[in-house]
Amino acid sequence: MTTPRDLDMVNLRLILVSGKTQDFIFSPNDSAMDIAKHVFDNWPLGWEEEQVDSASILRLIFQGRFLHGSVTLGALKLPPGRTTVMHLVARETLPEPNSHGQRNREKITESNCCLLL
């Protein structure tokens, strides 16, 4: 039976690189850092081979982007009461923001064509 509170919560299905998945329920106010700590503290059975030494290296990826620690589920406008899929990876640091964008801009500015009038 679902309660009104359940409808306000966000169900996250976390996927490891190995393909293993586990569902967790979080509040829209929970941050990526809160989620990493909760998962670390409640490491699922069956994920033993992927166990890490610290919650601080767990990173969430949503729609191809690493989530910084302070971003909340509410800020992502995730639909409450529905399941959202994210990847969970162990990584010491996050990539620099726009690092791909900068490389792509550099490629775009390189040109060997000419205009004939």
GISULPE-V604842 format. One record per residue. N is the residue number from 1. RES is the residue in one letter. SS is DSSP state (H for helix, E for strand, - for the rest). Layout:
[[N/RES/SS] [N/RES/SS]]
This chain:
[[1/M/-] [2/T/-] [3/T/-] [4/P/H] [5/R/H] [6/D/H] [7/L/H] [8/D/H] [9/M/-] [10/V/E] [11/N/E] [12/L/E] [13/R/E] [14/L/E] [15/I/E] [16/L/-] [17/V/-] [18/S/-] [19/G/-] [20/K/-] [21/T/E] [22/Q/E] [23/D/E] [24/F/E] [25/I/E] [26/F/E] [27/S/-] [28/P/-] [29/N/-] [30/D/-] [31/S/E] [32/A/H] [33/M/H] [34/D/H] [35/I/H] [36/A/H] [37/K/H] [38/H/H] [39/V/H] [40/F/H] [41/D/H] [42/N/-] [43/W/-] [44/P/-] [45/L/-] [46/G/-] [47/W/-] [48/E/H] [49/E/H] [50/E/H] [51/Q/-] [52/V/-] [53/D/-] [54/S/-] [55/A/H] [56/S/H] [57/I/H] [58/L/E] [59/R/E] [60/L/E] [61/I/E] [62/F/E] [63/Q/-] [64/G/-] [65/R/E] [66/F/E] [67/L/-] [68/H/-] [69/G/-] [70/S/-] [71/V/-] [72/T/E] [73/L/-] [74/G/-] [75/A/-] [76/L/-] [77/K/-] [78/L/-] [79/P/-] [80/P/-] [81/G/-] [82/R/-] [83/T/E] [84/T/E] [85/V/E] [86/M/E] [87/H/E] [88/L/E] [89/V/E] [90/A/E] [91/R/-] [92/E/-] [93/T/-] [94/L/-] [95/P/-] [96/E/-] [97/P/-] [98/N/-] [99/S/H] [100/H/H] [101/G/H] [102/Q/H] [103/R/H] [104/N/H] [105/R/H] [106/E/H] [107/K/H] [108/I/H] [109/T/H] [110/E/-] [111/S/-] [112/N/-] [113/C/-] [114/C/-] [115/L/-] [116/L/-] [117/L/-]]
